[in-house]
């Protein structure tokens, strides 16, 4: 991809790419990151997750009963899963949802984020540079592979990266 010397993947293309020993940036919504990160962490040397808004996660689907009680039970289950699975209080705070939405079922997301090769960033990415991504705190993160979620405006990130050179 012009403007980035590495591999830029969109959609499900990350499933087909061998990330063995590579430095990977994941730029995605919480729901998409929860799906991607457990698989990427298995083989990548380093994984940097740039998550915009944290979302609720549960390890398995909950039985549906009444609509109102189900939402309450799902929020409680997601909160309990976060509290009992994520040991680090700062990481737990970064993962605590502040927007009410239904949880996604991803049993291995929190474990993947706690893997030593993985790091969560809550600063947004504002540009794709030649060797990686630039986040809003002004740091250029050097990576070999960038995986973008469906909601990421890659053209805008590339344009901003070219403008900053």
Buried (B, 14 or more C-beta within 10 A) or exposed (E): EEBBEBBBBBEEEBEEBEBEEBBBBBBBBBBBBBBBBBBBBBBBEBBBBBBBEBBBBBBEEBEEEEEEEBBEBBBEBBBEBBEEBBEEEEBBEBBBBEEEBBBBBBBBBBBBBBBEBBBBBBBEBBBBBEBBBBBEEEEBBBBBBBBBBEEBEBEEBBBBBEEEE
